[in-house]
């Protein structure tokens, strides 16, 4: 039995968000649920195919990376993937 993992990505809608999501999607580990927390007002095309299978949570204002709590009762592990560290 594989262990499930939540990947939580806080974002303000950066230009790197697509790349971040694709990075999680292309991993070989299969039991992953990706949650993107949109922190504050941002322009984002949530209908893009890159968001298929990704849970989007919108916060009404910028609360910082710790502004979301997730019910971890359905997973064994959770990690924050802070896309600010992505560079070209």
Secondary structure as UniProt FT lines:
FT   STRAND          5..11
FT   TURN            15..16
FT   HELIX           17..25
FT   STRAND          32..39
FT   TURN            46..47
FT   HELIX           49..51
FT   TURN            52..53
FT   STRAND          54..59
FT   TURN            65..66
FT   HELIX           72..74
FT   STRAND          77..80
FT   HELIX           83..85
//
